[in-house]
Amino acid sequence: MTKKYRLHLLLSGLIIILPMMIGTILWRNFPEKMVTHWNLKGQADGFMGKGFIIYGIPMISLVLHFLVIIFTMKDRKNRKQSEKIILMLFWMLPVVSLAVWAGICSTVWGNSIDTVKLTLIIIPIMFVIIGNYMPKCKQNYTIGIRVVWALKNEENWNKTHRFAGRFWVFSGSIFTILILLVPLDNMVPVLGFISLFLALIPVLYSYLYYKKQLKEGRVTKEEIRYSSKEKKISIIVTIFIIVVLLLIFCKGRYEIDLQEKSFTIQADLWEDITVAYDNIEEIEYLPRKKEGRRVMGFGSLDLVMGLCENNTWGNYTAYLNLKTEPCILLNVDGKLLVINEGNEEATQQLYENLISRWKAD
């Protein structure tokens, strides 16, 4: 099978490393630091060196691409797999990586691409593309809805993948239209939940179809069982999925508690800190926070906690809600701390309370 698709492997690999070639030729045209992350308003809030953008990201994508191909080809059941499914596997990651690269590089030429929408719209489009080919997918251990009821019964597999195909094409199309029409502030919070919904519904369908087969006597429980090897693989995959979901849905949070002699920031997923009012040298209220790059810490679509840097403040520690524009800049023993609350009014009140306690102290 590898020989049959050797040309596709070569061309898809070249597509993935195309940014490296372009970046090498146009090296001087790229800034030393390039945007890698945008907030919900499309404002840049994460940066990396151009060396990593031009060489690091394509190389990581290339390694991941080859690993996916290798594991797929090692599956003996894929020797009779639909050619369209295999070709989709060869070309999906190269196209996605090229789109991501285009979004990153658009900032160099005036940010002509809406990078936030580009990033979001890739997900439903992938569901549409995969859904279109899903009914053609034959039983295997690496591609498709790999639940035991489908893997152990060809009829269940075929029914599940025909259903998943129609469901993903329809839902992905609706989702794509919503991203284009609905304000991003309303779409992003439900993005992960919708993706999870699209993934779990076909699994539920497969299970219900198995129960129907069981009731009609067309299968037995003994037939639908994992071997010991399959159980180990299933446990590993389940743990991996749980970890990924935790990373997606754990938003983190922090609370600022003002006390008589100090205030404490208690944070989930990052370290707590206590600041004595005696150690504060200056407090300043800023109507708009400065965009910066997180060096170490926790970040999500809603907040950032940890060590950051930008051209205005240099190195600083941040506990910031990204949807709140105002912030409070504190100079604590010569080090900068930037904080705010969940909205403008609460941030203003926090500033006034800090000032009164600082001056009283």
MIKOLMI-621172 format. One record per residue (C-alpha): z, y, x. Coordinates in steps of 0.02 Angstrom, whole numbers, plus 32768, in hexadecimal, padded with zeros to 4 digits. Example, Ala and Ser with C-alpha at 12.3 -4.5 7.8 and 13.67 -1.06 7.14 Angstrom:
% residues 2
81867F1F8267;81657FCB82AC;
% end
This chain:
% residues 361
800080008000;802680768090;7F75806580D5;7F2B80878029;7F86812D801C;7F80815D80D4;7F0F81F380B3;7F8282338029;8018821F809C;7FC182838124;7F83830E80B1;8028831F8052;8085832980F7;800E83B28133;802C84158092;80E8840E80AF;80DA844D8163;805584CF8136;80DC85588133;8105852D81E8;8051854B821A;804585EE81B8;80EE862781F8;80BE860682AC;801D866A829D;807086FA8240;811886F0829B;811E87A982C5;80FB87D98210;819A878681D2;824487DE81DB;82D187908241;832E876581A0;82D9872D8100;8317871B804E;8349866B8018;83AA868F7F77;83A087097EE6;842087337E60;83F987337DA6;83B187E37DB1;833587AE7E36;8394880A7EBE;839E87B97F6A;844E877D7F92;843286F88016;83D786FF80BD;83AC868B814E;8354869F81F4;8297869381F1;829C8601826B;82F6859381EC;828785CF815D;81E485B281BB;821285118215;82B584CC81CE;828E84C58113;81E184738128;822883F181A1;82B583C58129;823683B6809C;81C583498108;825282D08135;828782C5807E;81D182A8804B;81BC821980C7;826181C98093;822C81C97FDC;8184817B8009;81D380F7807A;825480C07FF9;81CD80B97F72;815880517FDD;81E47FDA800C;81FA7FAD7F55;81907F117F3C;817D7F357E83;811B7FD17EAD;808E7F6A7EF9;80417F637E4B;807B80107E19;800680887DC0;7FA080EA7E3F;7FBF818C7DDE;807C81747DED;8070815A7EA9;7FFF81F27EBF;8077825C7E59;810282257ECF;809982557F66;807083047F28;810683417EC3;817783747F55;80EA83C87FB8;80BA84347F23;817084617EFC;8197848A7FB2;80FC84F87FBB;813285567F1E;81E185717F64;819685AF8008;812686287FA7;81BE866C7F4D;821D86887FEF;818B86D98048;815E87497FB5;81EC87BC7FE8;819387DF808C;80FD8823802E;8156888E7FAD;81A988067F41;810E87F77ED4;814C87507E8D;81DD87457E11;823E86CC7E7F;82C686A67E00;824B86737D79;81E286147DF7;827A85AE7E2B;82B2858C7D79;820785617D33;81E884DA7DB5;826884677D60;821A845D7CB0;816B84557CF9;81A283BE7D5E;81E2836C7CBE;8139838B7C6C;80D883437CFF;814A82AC7D13;814C82907C56;808E828D7C53;808B81FA7CCD;812B81A37C96;80D9812A7C17;806B80E67CA3;810280B97D10;811C7FFE7D29;81C47FAA7D48;820C7FD07DF4;82B07FFE7E49;828380AB7E8D;821F810B7E09;8244812B7D51;82D9810D7CDC;833180897D45;83B7804B7CCE;83E37F937CC2;83A37F7E7C0F;82F57FB87C45;82F17F677CF1;831B7EBD7CA8;82A67EC57C13;81F07EFB7C1D;81E47F247B64;827A7F997B72;82317FE87C0F;818A800C7BBC;81D880517B1C;825380BD7B7D;81CE81097BED;8156812C7B5F;81E381857B04;821A81E37BA1;8167821A7BC2;814F82697B16;81FE82B27B14;81F083027BC1;8144834C7BA3;817A839A7AFE;822683D57B3A;81E584117BE2;815D84787B8C;81DC84CB7B18;825284EA7BAA;81C6853B7C0F;819C85B27B81;825585E07B6D;8264860D7C25;81CD86807C15;820C86D57B76;82CB86D27B78;832F87467BEC;836686E97C88;841E87157C6C;841786A67BD1;83B186197C1C;840485F57CC4;84B085BD7C82;846085347C18;83DD84FE7C98;8445846F7CE0;848084327C37;83CE842B7BF2;839283CA7C8B;842383517C77;83F9833F7BBD;834383167BE5;837A82937C63;83FD823D7BF6;839E82307B51;832381AB7B92;83B781497BD9;840A814D7B2C;836581177ADC;835980837B54;840A804C7B2C;83F080597A6E;834E7FF77A7D;83AC7F707ADE;84307F677A54;83A47F5379D6;83577EC67A3C;84027E767A4D;84207E7F7991;83767E31796D;83957DA679EB;83037DD67A5B;83737DE77AF5;841D7DA67B29;84A97DFA7B8A;84937D7B7C15;83DF7DB37C2F;84107E6B7C3C;84857E657CD0;84817EAE7D7E;848A7E3C7E15;85157E627E93;84997EC17EFF;845A7F267E6B;850E7F507E3B;85307F987EE8;849180017EE0;84BE803C7E31;856D80727E6A;852580D37EFD;84A4812A7E8F;852881547E0C;859C81A17E8F;850A82067ED4;84DD82487E26;859282777E02;859F82D67EA6;84FD83347E81;853783607DD1;85DE839E7E14;8582840E7E8F;851484527E03;8596846F7D7D;8633849D7DE1;8628855A7DD8;86CD85807E2E;8740860F7DFE;87C786827E41;885786E77DF9;88A687847E42;8961878E7E27;89B688357E50;8A6B88287E88;8AEE88A67EBF;8ACC88A27F7B;8A2588497F82;899687FF7F1E;8955874E7F22;88A6870A7F02;88B086577EC4;880786017ED0;87BB855B7E9D;8744850C7F1C;8777858A7FA2;881585C47FFA;889E86317FAC;88D486D18003;896A87477FF7;895D87FE802A;89F7886A8045;89E3891F800C;8A2F895680B3;8998890C810D;8917896B80A6;88D18A008104;88538A3C8083;88198A157FD1;87718A507F8D;87208A377EE3;86638A1B7EEC;85F58A2B7E50;857A89AF7E99;859D89237F13;853089097FAC;84C7886B7FB5;84F887F68042;84E387498089;856986C48077;8591867A8122;8618860180EA;866985DB8044;863A85B47F91;85AA85FF7F2F;855E85E57E83;84F186447E08;858C86A07DCC;85F986C47E63;860F86BE7F1F;86AF869B7F80;86BE8696803C;868486E880DD;85EB875880C9;858687D88129;850B8865810B;84C488FB8168;853D89778116;85E689238129;85C288A581B1;86388810819D;86A8880D8104;87058797808F;86C987967FDA;870D875D7F34;868687A17EC1;864287837E13;8587879D7E29;856C87DB7D77;85E5886C7D93;859788FE7DF2;863489627E25;86A689207EAD;874189517F10;873589617FCD;87D98949802A;87FA896180E3;888488E5810D;88BF88F181C2;8811892481F8;87BA88998196;875688B680F7;877C88608053;8708887B7FBD;874288487F0F;872188667E57;8746881F7DAB;86D987D17D24;86A188797CDC;869C89327D05;873489637C9D;87A288DD7CEA;8769890E7D99;879289C67D77;883E89947D36;885B89267DCF;882F89B87E41;88AA8A2E7DE9;893589AC7DF1;8915898C7EAA;89178A477ED1;89BC8A627E75;8A1289D07ECB;89CA89FD7F76;8A038AB27F6C;8AAD8A817F26;8AC58A087FB4;
% end
